[in-house]
Structure formats: structure tokens, C-alpha cells
Amino acid sequence: MIPNTTTNMSTVITLTIDPEVAEKAKKYAAEKGNSLSELVEIYFRRLTESENLPKSLSSSKVKKLRGILKGSPDLDYKSILESEIIKKHGA
């Protein structure tokens, strides 16, 4: 389950999303014990944070795997990750 990162203050926004995607996202959120609003907030928070994710948002499996692969020193991981996120979720 993704921890609740919302605060007492909130802003209402309107998003236009494909109905099929919205239904799948709602189902995913429910399976994870979160609301769709919480998932959207977490996603936006991750996109806009310039530093590493808070440790509380990292899964234990990821923590175990972190650092086991050694890449070349000139590998720009953040650039690759950003590019893949844009491919998956759009600009």
C-alpha cells in the first residue's frame, strides 16, 4: 500500500482521461488501498520532486535490488528514467 501523502489542504482539479484508463486506474487504486486522487497526487509529487523519492515510497523489493547492477560511469540513469516515464505516460 502506498502511504497517504495528502495534507489537510487540497485543491480540486479536473482531468480528462480515457474512460477505460480511468476505470483501470480506479481498480488499481482500490487494490492498493488508495483512492485515485491519492495515486494522482503521488504521481505528480514524484514527477515534480528534484531529489530522490522519500524512502517511505520505496518498496522493500526495490530496496533489496538497489545497487546490485553496475553500469558504466557515463550512464545517465535519471535521463533514461525520465525518457521511459514519458514514453509510458506521455509528455
PyMOL Python script that loads the backbone (N, CA, C, O; Angstrom):
from pymol import cmd

cmd.read_pdbstr("""\
ATOM      1  N   MET A   1       0.834  -1.171   0.000  1.00  0.00           N
ATOM      2  CA  MET A   1       0.000   0.000   0.000  1.00  0.00           C
ATOM      3  C   MET A   1       0.884   1.241   0.000  1.00  0.00           C
ATOM      4  O   MET A   1       1.885   1.296   0.715  1.00  0.00           O
ATOM      5  N   ILE A   2       0.519   2.224  -0.792  1.00  0.00           N
ATOM      6  CA  ILE A   2       1.262   3.477  -0.868  1.00  0.00           C
ATOM      7  C   ILE A   2       0.788   4.365   0.274  1.00  0.00           C
ATOM      8  O   ILE A   2      -0.417   4.528   0.463  1.00  0.00           O
ATOM      9  N   PRO A   3       1.715   4.945   1.042  1.00  0.00           N
ATOM     10  CA  PRO A   3       1.292   5.750   2.175  1.00  0.00           C
ATOM     11  C   PRO A   3       0.523   6.978   1.737  1.00  0.00           C
ATOM     12  O   PRO A   3       0.768   7.523   0.661  1.00  0.00           O
ATOM     13  N   ASN A   4      -0.404   7.410   2.567  1.00  0.00           N
ATOM     14  CA  ASN A   4      -1.190   8.608   2.307  1.00  0.00           C
ATOM     15  C   ASN A   4      -0.295   9.819   2.495  1.00  0.00           C
ATOM     16  O   ASN A   4       0.199  10.064   3.596  1.00  0.00           O
ATOM     17  N   THR A   5      -0.080  10.581   1.424  1.00  0.00           N
ATOM     18  CA  THR A   5       0.802  11.743   1.490  1.00  0.00           C
ATOM     19  C   THR A   5       0.032  13.044   1.389  1.00  0.00           C
ATOM     20  O   THR A   5       0.624  14.111   1.229  1.00  0.00           O
ATOM     21  N   THR A   6      -1.297  12.960   1.484  1.00  0.00           N
ATOM     22  CA  THR A   6      -2.087  14.172   1.367  1.00  0.00           C
ATOM     23  C   THR A   6      -2.017  14.977   2.654  1.00  0.00           C
ATOM     24  O   THR A   6      -1.745  14.438   3.727  1.00  0.00           O
ATOM     25  N   THR A   7      -2.264  16.263   2.532  1.00  0.00           N
ATOM     26  CA  THR A   7      -2.312  17.137   3.688  1.00  0.00           C
ATOM     27  C   THR A   7      -3.748  17.538   3.927  1.00  0.00           C
ATOM     28  O   THR A   7      -4.645  17.109   3.201  1.00  0.00           O
ATOM     29  N   ASN A   8      -3.979  18.363   4.946  1.00  0.00           N
ATOM     30  CA  ASN A   8      -5.335  18.814   5.242  1.00  0.00           C
ATOM     31  C   ASN A   8      -5.870  19.743   4.163  1.00  0.00           C
ATOM     32  O   ASN A   8      -7.082  19.816   3.956  1.00  0.00           O
ATOM     33  N   MET A   9      -4.993  20.445   3.481  1.00  0.00           N
ATOM     34  CA  MET A   9      -5.425  21.340   2.415  1.00  0.00           C
ATOM     35  C   MET A   9      -5.408  20.588   1.092  1.00  0.00           C
ATOM     36  O   MET A   9      -4.539  19.750   0.851  1.00  0.00           O
ATOM     37  N   SER A  10      -6.378  20.896   0.241  1.00  0.00           N
ATOM     38  CA  SER A  10      -6.398  20.249  -1.061  1.00  0.00           C
ATOM     39  C   SER A  10      -6.950  21.214  -2.099  1.00  0.00           C
ATOM     40  O   SER A  10      -7.632  22.187  -1.776  1.00  0.00           O
ATOM     41  N   THR A  11      -6.637  20.917  -3.349  1.00  0.00           N
ATOM     42  CA  THR A  11      -7.123  21.682  -4.482  1.00  0.00           C
ATOM     43  C   THR A  11      -7.858  20.737  -5.397  1.00  0.00           C
ATOM     44  O   THR A  11      -7.378  19.638  -5.675  1.00  0.00           O
ATOM     45  N   VAL A  12      -9.002  21.144  -5.863  1.00  0.00           N
ATOM     46  CA  VAL A  12      -9.784  20.328  -6.784  1.00  0.00           C
ATOM     47  C   VAL A  12      -9.305  20.634  -8.200  1.00  0.00           C
ATOM     48  O   VAL A  12      -9.240  21.795  -8.605  1.00  0.00           O
ATOM     49  N   ILE A  13      -8.969  19.578  -8.951  1.00  0.00           N
ATOM     50  CA  ILE A  13      -8.590  19.737 -10.352  1.00  0.00           C
ATOM     51  C   ILE A  13      -9.471  18.817 -11.188  1.00  0.00           C
ATOM     52  O   ILE A  13      -9.987  17.815 -10.692  1.00  0.00           O
ATOM     53  N   THR A  14      -9.633  19.160 -12.437  1.00  0.00           N
ATOM     54  CA  THR A  14     -10.408  18.334 -13.362  1.00  0.00           C
ATOM     55  C   THR A  14      -9.463  17.770 -14.405  1.00  0.00           C
ATOM     56  O   THR A  14      -8.706  18.510 -15.033  1.00  0.00           O
ATOM     57  N   LEU A  15      -9.507  16.467 -14.587  1.00  0.00           N
ATOM     58  CA  LEU A  15      -8.663  15.795 -15.573  1.00  0.00           C
ATOM     59  C   LEU A  15      -9.559  15.136 -16.621  1.00  0.00           C
ATOM     60  O   LEU A  15     -10.619  14.603 -16.294  1.00  0.00           O
ATOM     61  N   THR A  16      -9.134  15.175 -17.853  1.00  0.00           N
ATOM     62  CA  THR A  16      -9.839  14.481 -18.917  1.00  0.00           C
ATOM     63  C   THR A  16      -9.027  13.233 -19.250  1.00  0.00           C
ATOM     64  O   THR A  16      -7.896  13.328 -19.728  1.00  0.00           O
ATOM     65  N   ILE A  17      -9.607  12.070 -18.996  1.00  0.00           N
ATOM     66  CA  ILE A  17      -8.902  10.799 -19.141  1.00  0.00           C
ATOM     67  C   ILE A  17      -9.807   9.830 -19.888  1.00  0.00           C
ATOM     68  O   ILE A  17     -11.024   9.830 -19.702  1.00  0.00           O
ATOM     69  N   ASP A  18      -9.205   9.015 -20.726  1.00  0.00           N
ATOM     70  CA  ASP A  18      -9.937   7.959 -21.419  1.00  0.00           C
ATOM     71  C   ASP A  18     -10.701   7.135 -20.381  1.00  0.00           C
ATOM     72  O   ASP A  18     -10.111   6.717 -19.384  1.00  0.00           O
ATOM     73  N   PRO A  19     -12.008   6.891 -20.592  1.00  0.00           N
ATOM     74  CA  PRO A  19     -12.813   6.160 -19.603  1.00  0.00           C
ATOM     75  C   PRO A  19     -12.251   4.789 -19.238  1.00  0.00           C
ATOM     76  O   PRO A  19     -12.319   4.377 -18.080  1.00  0.00           O
ATOM     77  N   GLU A  20     -11.700   4.086 -20.217  1.00  0.00           N
ATOM     78  CA  GLU A  20     -11.125   2.760 -19.935  1.00  0.00           C
ATOM     79  C   GLU A  20      -9.922   2.880 -19.016  1.00  0.00           C
ATOM     80  O   GLU A  20      -9.758   2.083 -18.093  1.00  0.00           O
ATOM     81  N   VAL A  21      -9.083   3.870 -19.268  1.00  0.00           N
ATOM     82  CA  VAL A  21      -7.908   4.102 -18.422  1.00  0.00           C
ATOM     83  C   VAL A  21      -8.360   4.480 -17.013  1.00  0.00           C
ATOM     84  O   VAL A  21      -7.795   4.005 -16.028  1.00  0.00           O
ATOM     85  N   ALA A  22      -9.374   5.332 -16.919  1.00  0.00           N
ATOM     86  CA  ALA A  22      -9.877   5.764 -15.618  1.00  0.00           C
ATOM     87  C   ALA A  22     -10.388   4.569 -14.807  1.00  0.00           C
ATOM     88  O   ALA A  22     -10.105   4.469 -13.613  1.00  0.00           O
ATOM     89  N   GLU A  23     -11.128   3.675 -15.436  1.00  0.00           N
ATOM     90  CA  GLU A  23     -11.646   2.504 -14.729  1.00  0.00           C
ATOM     91  C   GLU A  23     -10.516   1.594 -14.248  1.00  0.00           C
ATOM     92  O   GLU A  23     -10.544   1.094 -13.123  1.00  0.00           O
ATOM     93  N   LYS A  24      -9.525   1.386 -15.112  1.00  0.00           N
ATOM     94  CA  LYS A  24      -8.381   0.563 -14.714  1.00  0.00           C
ATOM     95  C   LYS A  24      -7.622   1.207 -13.569  1.00  0.00           C
ATOM     96  O   LYS A  24      -7.178   0.522 -12.648  1.00  0.00           O
ATOM     97  N   ALA A  25      -7.473   2.518 -13.623  1.00  0.00           N
ATOM     98  CA  ALA A  25      -6.760   3.241 -12.564  1.00  0.00           C
ATOM     99  C   ALA A  25      -7.522   3.156 -11.241  1.00  0.00           C
ATOM    100  O   ALA A  25      -6.912   2.983 -10.185  1.00  0.00           O
ATOM    101  N   LYS A  26      -8.844   3.277 -11.292  1.00  0.00           N
ATOM    102  CA  LYS A  26      -9.662   3.157 -10.072  1.00  0.00           C
ATOM    103  C   LYS A  26      -9.521   1.768  -9.461  1.00  0.00           C
ATOM    104  O   LYS A  26      -9.402   1.622  -8.245  1.00  0.00           O
ATOM    105  N   LYS A  27      -9.535   0.753 -10.318  1.00  0.00           N
ATOM    106  CA  LYS A  27      -9.394  -0.621  -9.837  1.00  0.00           C
ATOM    107  C   LYS A  27      -8.015  -0.812  -9.207  1.00  0.00           C
ATOM    108  O   LYS A  27      -7.897  -1.401  -8.132  1.00  0.00           O
ATOM    109  N   TYR A  28      -6.980  -0.318  -9.871  1.00  0.00           N
ATOM    110  CA  TYR A  28      -5.620  -0.418  -9.347  1.00  0.00           C
ATOM    111  C   TYR A  28      -5.518   0.274  -7.990  1.00  0.00           C
ATOM    112  O   TYR A  28      -4.948  -0.276  -7.047  1.00  0.00           O
ATOM    113  N   ALA A  29      -6.072   1.480  -7.898  1.00  0.00           N
ATOM    114  CA  ALA A  29      -6.028   2.235  -6.648  1.00  0.00           C
ATOM    115  C   ALA A  29      -6.715   1.455  -5.528  1.00  0.00           C
ATOM    116  O   ALA A  29      -6.192   1.361  -4.418  1.00  0.00           O
ATOM    117  N   ALA A  30      -7.878   0.902  -5.825  1.00  0.00           N
ATOM    118  CA  ALA A  30      -8.611   0.134  -4.813  1.00  0.00           C
ATOM    119  C   ALA A  30      -7.823  -1.086  -4.359  1.00  0.00           C
ATOM    120  O   ALA A  30      -7.811  -1.409  -3.172  1.00  0.00           O
ATOM    121  N   GLU A  31      -7.166  -1.766  -5.295  1.00  0.00           N
ATOM    122  CA  GLU A  31      -6.360  -2.937  -4.948  1.00  0.00           C
ATOM    123  C   GLU A  31      -5.187  -2.564  -4.037  1.00  0.00           C
ATOM    124  O   GLU A  31      -4.754  -3.363  -3.207  1.00  0.00           O
ATOM    125  N   LYS A  32      -4.685  -1.348  -4.205  1.00  0.00           N
ATOM    126  CA  LYS A  32      -3.552  -0.885  -3.396  1.00  0.00           C
ATOM    127  C   LYS A  32      -3.995  -0.190  -2.113  1.00  0.00           C
ATOM    128  O   LYS A  32      -3.163   0.226  -1.306  1.00  0.00           O
ATOM    129  N   GLY A  33      -5.313  -0.065  -1.929  1.00  0.00           N
ATOM    130  CA  GLY A  33      -5.826   0.566  -0.720  1.00  0.00           C
ATOM    131  C   GLY A  33      -5.744   2.081  -0.746  1.00  0.00           C
ATOM    132  O   GLY A  33      -5.674   2.720   0.304  1.00  0.00           O
ATOM    133  N   ASN A  34      -5.752   2.655  -1.932  1.00  0.00           N
ATOM    134  CA  ASN A  34      -5.676   4.104  -2.095  1.00  0.00           C
ATOM    135  C   ASN A  34      -6.845   4.591  -2.932  1.00  0.00           C
ATOM    136  O   ASN A  34      -7.507   3.810  -3.616  1.00  0.00           O
ATOM    137  N   SER A  35      -7.088   5.886  -2.868  1.00  0.00           N
ATOM    138  CA  SER A  35      -8.054   6.493  -3.768  1.00  0.00           C
ATOM    139  C   SER A  35      -7.329   6.888  -5.048  1.00  0.00           C
ATOM    140  O   SER A  35      -6.102   6.979  -5.077  1.00  0.00           O
ATOM    141  N   LEU A  36      -8.092   7.117  -6.087  1.00  0.00           N
ATOM    142  CA  LEU A  36      -7.499   7.576  -7.345  1.00  0.00           C
ATOM    143  C   LEU A  36      -6.825   8.932  -7.141  1.00  0.00           C
ATOM    144  O   LEU A  36      -5.762   9.187  -7.708  1.00  0.00           O
ATOM    145  N   SER A  37      -7.426   9.789  -6.349  1.00  0.00           N
ATOM    146  CA  SER A  37      -6.832  11.096  -6.055  1.00  0.00           C
ATOM    147  C   SER A  37      -5.460  10.948  -5.398  1.00  0.00           C
ATOM    148  O   SER A  37      -4.526  11.678  -5.730  1.00  0.00           O
ATOM    149  N   GLU A  38      -5.343   9.999  -4.464  1.00  0.00           N
ATOM    150  CA  GLU A  38      -4.051   9.773  -3.804  1.00  0.00           C
ATOM    151  C   GLU A  38      -2.994   9.319  -4.808  1.00  0.00           C
ATOM    152  O   GLU A  38      -1.852   9.778  -4.768  1.00  0.00           O
ATOM    153  N   LEU A  39      -3.384   8.412  -5.712  1.00  0.00           N
ATOM    154  CA  LEU A  39      -2.422   7.937  -6.705  1.00  0.00           C
ATOM    155  C   LEU A  39      -1.966   9.066  -7.627  1.00  0.00           C
ATOM    156  O   LEU A  39      -0.781   9.170  -7.945  1.00  0.00           O
ATOM    157  N   VAL A  40      -2.900   9.908  -8.055  1.00  0.00           N
ATOM    158  CA  VAL A  40      -2.555  11.033  -8.923  1.00  0.00           C
ATOM    159  C   VAL A  40      -1.626  11.985  -8.178  1.00  0.00           C
ATOM    160  O   VAL A  40      -0.642  12.462  -8.743  1.00  0.00           O
ATOM    161  N   GLU A  41      -1.931  12.262  -6.926  1.00  0.00           N
ATOM    162  CA  GLU A  41      -1.078  13.158  -6.135  1.00  0.00           C
ATOM    163  C   GLU A  41       0.333  12.583  -5.986  1.00  0.00           C
ATOM    164  O   GLU A  41       1.321  13.301  -6.141  1.00  0.00           O
ATOM    165  N   ILE A  42       0.421  11.305  -5.688  1.00  0.00           N
ATOM    166  CA  ILE A  42       1.728  10.662  -5.543  1.00  0.00           C
ATOM    167  C   ILE A  42       2.502  10.737  -6.855  1.00  0.00           C
ATOM    168  O   ILE A  42       3.699  11.027  -6.859  1.00  0.00           O
ATOM    169  N   TYR A  43       1.822  10.475  -7.960  1.00  0.00           N
ATOM    170  CA  TYR A  43       2.472  10.538  -9.267  1.00  0.00           C
ATOM    171  C   TYR A  43       2.988  11.945  -9.545  1.00  0.00           C
ATOM    172  O   TYR A  43       4.139  12.108  -9.950  1.00  0.00           O
ATOM    173  N   PHE A  44       2.161  12.957  -9.336  1.00  0.00           N
ATOM    174  CA  PHE A  44       2.592  14.337  -9.565  1.00  0.00           C
ATOM    175  C   PHE A  44       3.732  14.722  -8.623  1.00  0.00           C
ATOM    176  O   PHE A  44       4.668  15.416  -9.021  1.00  0.00           O
ATOM    177  N   ARG A  45       3.647  14.271  -7.390  1.00  0.00           N
ATOM    178  CA  ARG A  45       4.717  14.569  -6.422  1.00  0.00           C
ATOM    179  C   ARG A  45       6.046  13.990  -6.917  1.00  0.00           C
ATOM    180  O   ARG A  45       7.078  14.659  -6.871  1.00  0.00           O
ATOM    181  N   ARG A  46       6.009  12.746  -7.386  1.00  0.00           N
ATOM    182  CA  ARG A  46       7.235  12.109  -7.884  1.00  0.00           C
ATOM    183  C   ARG A  46       7.785  12.822  -9.117  1.00  0.00           C
ATOM    184  O   ARG A  46       8.998  12.977  -9.265  1.00  0.00           O
ATOM    185  N   LEU A  47       6.897  13.250  -9.988  1.00  0.00           N
ATOM    186  CA  LEU A  47       7.334  13.953 -11.196  1.00  0.00           C
ATOM    187  C   LEU A  47       7.996  15.289 -10.887  1.00  0.00           C
ATOM    188  O   LEU A  47       8.925  15.710 -11.576  1.00  0.00           O
ATOM    189  N   THR A  48       7.512  15.939  -9.855  1.00  0.00           N
ATOM    190  CA  THR A  48       7.974  17.301  -9.589  1.00  0.00           C
ATOM    191  C   THR A  48       9.070  17.404  -8.546  1.00  0.00           C
ATOM    192  O   THR A  48       9.632  18.482  -8.357  1.00  0.00           O
ATOM    193  N   GLU A  49       9.387  16.316  -7.868  1.00  0.00           N
ATOM    194  CA  GLU A  49      10.470  16.359  -6.885  1.00  0.00           C
ATOM    195  C   GLU A  49      11.804  16.280  -7.596  1.00  0.00           C
ATOM    196  O   GLU A  49      12.005  15.433  -8.466  1.00  0.00           O
ATOM    197  N   SER A  50      12.707  17.158  -7.227  1.00  0.00           N
ATOM    198  CA  SER A  50      14.019  17.156  -7.862  1.00  0.00           C
ATOM    199  C   SER A  50      14.977  16.201  -7.171  1.00  0.00           C
ATOM    200  O   SER A  50      15.964  15.775  -7.770  1.00  0.00           O
ATOM    201  N   GLU A  51      14.699  15.859  -5.924  1.00  0.00           N
ATOM    202  CA  GLU A  51      15.576  14.952  -5.189  1.00  0.00           C
ATOM    203  C   GLU A  51      15.021  13.540  -5.256  1.00  0.00           C
ATOM    204  O   GLU A  51      13.969  13.306  -5.851  1.00  0.00           O
ATOM    205  N   ASN A  52      15.717  12.616  -4.654  1.00  0.00           N
ATOM    206  CA  ASN A  52      15.273  11.217  -4.643  1.00  0.00           C
ATOM    207  C   ASN A  52      13.937  11.088  -3.934  1.00  0.00           C
ATOM    208  O   ASN A  52      13.568  11.928  -3.114  1.00  0.00           O
ATOM    209  N   LEU A  53      13.221  10.025  -4.261  1.00  0.00           N
ATOM    210  CA  LEU A  53      11.954   9.756  -3.603  1.00  0.00           C
ATOM    211  C   LEU A  53      12.172   9.536  -2.112  1.00  0.00           C
ATOM    212  O   LEU A  53      13.211   9.011  -1.712  1.00  0.00           O
ATOM    213  N   PRO A  54      11.211   9.928  -1.288  1.00  0.00           N
ATOM    214  CA  PRO A  54      11.309   9.610   0.128  1.00  0.00           C
ATOM    215  C   PRO A  54      11.385   8.098   0.298  1.00  0.00           C
ATOM    216  O   PRO A  54      10.745   7.355  -0.447  1.00  0.00           O
ATOM    217  N   LYS A  55      12.155   7.647   1.264  1.00  0.00           N
ATOM    218  CA  LYS A  55      12.321   6.213   1.465  1.00  0.00           C
ATOM    219  C   LYS A  55      11.004   5.520   1.747  1.00  0.00           C
ATOM    220  O   LYS A  55      10.856   4.337   1.441  1.00  0.00           O
ATOM    221  N   SER A  56      10.041   6.228   2.324  1.00  0.00           N
ATOM    222  CA  SER A  56       8.754   5.622   2.632  1.00  0.00           C
ATOM    223  C   SER A  56       7.983   5.223   1.380  1.00  0.00           C
ATOM    224  O   SER A  56       7.072   4.399   1.459  1.00  0.00           O
ATOM    225  N   LEU A  57       8.335   5.799   0.208  1.00  0.00           N
ATOM    226  CA  LEU A  57       7.640   5.452  -1.022  1.00  0.00           C
ATOM    227  C   LEU A  57       8.344   4.337  -1.790  1.00  0.00           C
ATOM    228  O   LEU A  57       7.838   3.887  -2.819  1.00  0.00           O
ATOM    229  N   SER A  58       9.489   3.887  -1.315  1.00  0.00           N
ATOM    230  CA  SER A  58      10.217   2.818  -1.986  1.00  0.00           C
ATOM    231  C   SER A  58       9.761   1.473  -1.441  1.00  0.00           C
ATOM    232  O   SER A  58       9.605   1.311  -0.231  1.00  0.00           O
ATOM    233  N   SER A  59       9.549   0.514  -2.326  1.00  0.00           N
ATOM    234  CA  SER A  59       9.144  -0.802  -1.842  1.00  0.00           C
ATOM    235  C   SER A  59      10.354  -1.550  -1.307  1.00  0.00           C
ATOM    236  O   SER A  59      11.490  -1.245  -1.671  1.00  0.00           O
ATOM    237  N   SER A  60      10.114  -2.522  -0.450  1.00  0.00           N
ATOM    238  CA  SER A  60      11.210  -3.299   0.132  1.00  0.00           C
ATOM    239  C   SER A  60      11.936  -4.106  -0.943  1.00  0.00           C
ATOM    240  O   SER A  60      13.144  -4.320  -0.841  1.00  0.00           O
ATOM    241  N   LYS A  61      11.208  -4.559  -1.980  1.00  0.00           N
ATOM    242  CA  LYS A  61      11.853  -5.311  -3.055  1.00  0.00           C
ATOM    243  C   LYS A  61      12.838  -4.427  -3.815  1.00  0.00           C
ATOM    244  O   LYS A  61      13.938  -4.862  -4.158  1.00  0.00           O
ATOM    245  N   VAL A  62      12.437  -3.190  -4.076  1.00  0.00           N
ATOM    246  CA  VAL A  62      13.323  -2.264  -4.779  1.00  0.00           C
ATOM    247  C   VAL A  62      14.546  -1.975  -3.922  1.00  0.00           C
ATOM    248  O   VAL A  62      15.665  -1.924  -4.433  1.00  0.00           O
ATOM    249  N   LYS A  63      14.342  -1.788  -2.630  1.00  0.00           N
ATOM    250  CA  LYS A  63      15.458  -1.517  -1.720  1.00  0.00           C
ATOM    251  C   LYS A  63      16.483  -2.653  -1.769  1.00  0.00           C
ATOM    252  O   LYS A  63      17.690  -2.413  -1.757  1.00  0.00           O
ATOM    253  N   LYS A  64      15.988  -3.890  -1.825  1.00  0.00           N
ATOM    254  CA  LYS A  64      16.892  -5.040  -1.869  1.00  0.00           C
ATOM    255  C   LYS A  64      17.694  -5.084  -3.160  1.00  0.00           C
ATOM    256  O   LYS A  64      18.845  -5.522  -3.161  1.00  0.00           O
ATOM    257  N   LEU A  65      17.100  -4.636  -4.257  1.00  0.00           N
ATOM    258  CA  LEU A  65      17.759  -4.696  -5.559  1.00  0.00           C
ATOM    259  C   LEU A  65      18.666  -3.504  -5.833  1.00  0.00           C
ATOM    260  O   LEU A  65      19.568  -3.588  -6.665  1.00  0.00           O
ATOM    261  N   ARG A  66      18.431  -2.399  -5.139  1.00  0.00           N
ATOM    262  CA  ARG A  66      19.170  -1.171  -5.391  1.00  0.00           C
ATOM    263  C   ARG A  66      20.672  -1.404  -5.247  1.00  0.00           C
ATOM    264  O   ARG A  66      21.142  -1.894  -4.220  1.00  0.00           O
ATOM    265  N   GLY A  67      21.414  -1.043  -6.293  1.00  0.00           N
ATOM    266  CA  GLY A  67      22.868  -1.100  -6.251  1.00  0.00           C
ATOM    267  C   GLY A  67      23.491  -2.406  -6.707  1.00  0.00           C
ATOM    268  O   GLY A  67      24.718  -2.511  -6.729  1.00  0.00           O
ATOM    269  N   ILE A  68      22.690  -3.418  -7.075  1.00  0.00           N
ATOM    270  CA  ILE A  68      23.298  -4.691  -7.451  1.00  0.00           C
ATOM    271  C   ILE A  68      23.837  -4.683  -8.873  1.00  0.00           C
ATOM    272  O   ILE A  68      24.733  -5.462  -9.200  1.00  0.00           O
ATOM    273  N   LEU A  69      23.303  -3.815  -9.719  1.00  0.00           N
ATOM    274  CA  LEU A  69      23.791  -3.718 -11.094  1.00  0.00           C
ATOM    275  C   LEU A  69      24.778  -2.564 -11.195  1.00  0.00           C
ATOM    276  O   LEU A  69      24.542  -1.480 -10.663  1.00  0.00           O
ATOM    277  N   LYS A  70      25.856  -2.806 -11.866  1.00  0.00           N
ATOM    278  CA  LYS A  70      26.858  -1.770 -12.054  1.00  0.00           C
ATOM    279  C   LYS A  70      26.861  -1.354 -13.518  1.00  0.00           C
ATOM    280  O   LYS A  70      27.127  -2.169 -14.402  1.00  0.00           O
ATOM    281  N   GLY A  71      26.567  -0.090 -13.770  1.00  0.00           N
ATOM    282  CA  GLY A  71      26.557   0.441 -15.124  1.00  0.00           C
ATOM    283  C   GLY A  71      27.847   1.191 -15.391  1.00  0.00           C
ATOM    284  O   GLY A  71      28.690   1.343 -14.507  1.00  0.00           O
ATOM    285  N   SER A  72      27.987   1.655 -16.617  1.00  0.00           N
ATOM    286  CA  SER A  72      29.172   2.436 -16.943  1.00  0.00           C
ATOM    287  C   SER A  72      29.089   3.786 -16.234  1.00  0.00           C
ATOM    288  O   SER A  72      27.989   4.266 -15.959  1.00  0.00           O
ATOM    289  N   PRO A  73      30.230   4.406 -15.934  1.00  0.00           N
ATOM    290  CA  PRO A  73      30.231   5.667 -15.196  1.00  0.00           C
ATOM    291  C   PRO A  73      29.504   6.799 -15.923  1.00  0.00           C
ATOM    292  O   PRO A  73      29.017   7.731 -15.284  1.00  0.00           O
ATOM    293  N   ASP A  74      29.426   6.724 -17.260  1.00  0.00           N
ATOM    294  CA  ASP A  74      28.777   7.799 -18.008  1.00  0.00           C
ATOM    295  C   ASP A  74      27.282   7.557 -18.234  1.00  0.00           C
ATOM    296  O   ASP A  74      26.637   8.318 -18.955  1.00  0.00           O
ATOM    297  N   LEU A  75      26.731   6.510 -17.627  1.00  0.00           N
ATOM    298  CA  LEU A  75      25.313   6.199 -17.750  1.00  0.00           C
ATOM    299  C   LEU A  75      24.493   7.270 -17.043  1.00  0.00           C
ATOM    300  O   LEU A  75      24.686   7.518 -15.853  1.00  0.00           O
ATOM    301  N   ASP A  76      23.581   7.902 -17.769  1.00  0.00           N
ATOM    302  CA  ASP A  76      22.723   8.946 -17.198  1.00  0.00           C
ATOM    303  C   ASP A  76      21.377   8.318 -16.853  1.00  0.00           C
ATOM    304  O   ASP A  76      20.419   8.403 -17.621  1.00  0.00           O
ATOM    305  N   TYR A  77      21.325   7.683 -15.679  1.00  0.00           N
ATOM    306  CA  TYR A  77      20.142   6.953 -15.237  1.00  0.00           C
ATOM    307  C   TYR A  77      18.902   7.844 -15.181  1.00  0.00           C
ATOM    308  O   TYR A  77      17.832   7.445 -15.640  1.00  0.00           O
ATOM    309  N   LYS A  78      19.040   9.038 -14.627  1.00  0.00           N
ATOM    310  CA  LYS A  78      17.883   9.925 -14.487  1.00  0.00           C
ATOM    311  C   LYS A  78      17.296  10.301 -15.847  1.00  0.00           C
ATOM    312  O   LYS A  78      16.076  10.377 -15.996  1.00  0.00           O
ATOM    313  N   SER A  79      18.140  10.531 -16.818  1.00  0.00           N
ATOM    314  CA  SER A  79      17.678  10.867 -18.161  1.00  0.00           C
ATOM    315  C   SER A  79      16.943   9.687 -18.790  1.00  0.00           C
ATOM    316  O   SER A  79      15.895   9.860 -19.413  1.00  0.00           O
ATOM    317  N   ILE A  80      17.494   8.500 -18.625  1.00  0.00           N
ATOM    318  CA  ILE A  80      16.856   7.291 -19.163  1.00  0.00           C
ATOM    319  C   ILE A  80      15.511   7.064 -18.485  1.00  0.00           C
ATOM    320  O   ILE A  80      14.521   6.770 -19.156  1.00  0.00           O
ATOM    321  N   LEU A  81      15.465   7.197 -17.177  1.00  0.00           N
ATOM    322  CA  LEU A  81      14.232   7.005 -16.428  1.00  0.00           C
ATOM    323  C   LEU A  81      13.174   8.009 -16.869  1.00  0.00           C
ATOM    324  O   LEU A  81      12.022   7.643 -17.101  1.00  0.00           O
ATOM    325  N   GLU A  82      13.563   9.263 -16.981  1.00  0.00           N
ATOM    326  CA  GLU A  82      12.620  10.303 -17.419  1.00  0.00           C
ATOM    327  C   GLU A  82      12.066   9.984 -18.806  1.00  0.00           C
ATOM    328  O   GLU A  82      10.867  10.118 -19.049  1.00  0.00           O
ATOM    329  N   SER A  83      12.943   9.562 -19.708  1.00  0.00           N
ATOM    330  CA  SER A  83      12.533   9.220 -21.061  1.00  0.00           C
ATOM    331  C   SER A  83      11.534   8.059 -21.056  1.00  0.00           C
ATOM    332  O   SER A  83      10.542   8.095 -21.785  1.00  0.00           O
ATOM    333  N   GLU A  84      11.784   7.046 -20.252  1.00  0.00           N
ATOM    334  CA  GLU A  84      10.886   5.885 -20.178  1.00  0.00           C
ATOM    335  C   GLU A  84       9.546   6.243 -19.566  1.00  0.00           C
ATOM    336  O   GLU A  84       8.512   5.730 -19.994  1.00  0.00           O
ATOM    337  N   ILE A  85       9.551   7.119 -18.567  1.00  0.00           N
ATOM    338  CA  ILE A  85       8.292   7.562 -17.954  1.00  0.00           C
ATOM    339  C   ILE A  85       7.467   8.328 -18.964  1.00  0.00           C
ATOM    340  O   ILE A  85       6.252   8.148 -19.042  1.00  0.00           O
ATOM    341  N   ILE A  86       8.125   9.194 -19.749  1.00  0.00           N
ATOM    342  CA  ILE A  86       7.411   9.953 -20.779  1.00  0.00           C
ATOM    343  C   ILE A  86       6.850   9.024 -21.832  1.00  0.00           C
ATOM    344  O   ILE A  86       5.722   9.219 -22.286  1.00  0.00           O
ATOM    345  N   LYS A  87       7.620   8.001 -22.240  1.00  0.00           N
ATOM    346  CA  LYS A  87       7.119   7.030 -23.211  1.00  0.00           C
ATOM    347  C   LYS A  87       5.880   6.321 -22.691  1.00  0.00           C
ATOM    348  O   LYS A  87       4.909   6.125 -23.422  1.00  0.00           O
ATOM    349  N   LYS A  88       5.924   5.936 -21.412  1.00  0.00           N
ATOM    350  CA  LYS A  88       4.834   5.168 -20.825  1.00  0.00           C
ATOM    351  C   LYS A  88       3.599   6.022 -20.543  1.00  0.00           C
ATOM    352  O   LYS A  88       2.471   5.592 -20.787  1.00  0.00           O
ATOM    353  N   HIS A  89       3.818   7.229 -20.028  1.00  0.00           N
ATOM    354  CA  HIS A  89       2.697   8.035 -19.558  1.00  0.00           C
ATOM    355  C   HIS A  89       2.409   9.260 -20.415  1.00  0.00           C
ATOM    356  O   HIS A  89       1.432   9.967 -20.164  1.00  0.00           O
ATOM    357  N   GLY A  90       3.231   9.525 -21.414  1.00  0.00           N
ATOM    358  CA  GLY A  90       3.027  10.711 -22.257  1.00  0.00           C
ATOM    359  C   GLY A  90       3.685  11.935 -21.665  1.00  0.00           C
ATOM    360  O   GLY A  90       4.065  11.952 -20.494  1.00  0.00           O
ATOM    361  N   ALA A  91       3.816  12.963 -22.489  1.00  0.00           N
ATOM    362  CA  ALA A  91       4.501  14.181 -22.051  1.00  0.00           C
ATOM    363  C   ALA A  91       3.621  15.048 -21.210  1.00  0.00           C
ATOM    364  O   ALA A  91       4.050  16.112 -20.762  1.00  0.00           O
TER     365      ALA A  91
END
""", "prot")
cmd.dss("prot")
cmd.show_as("cartoon", "prot")
cmd.util.cbc("prot")
cmd.orient("prot")
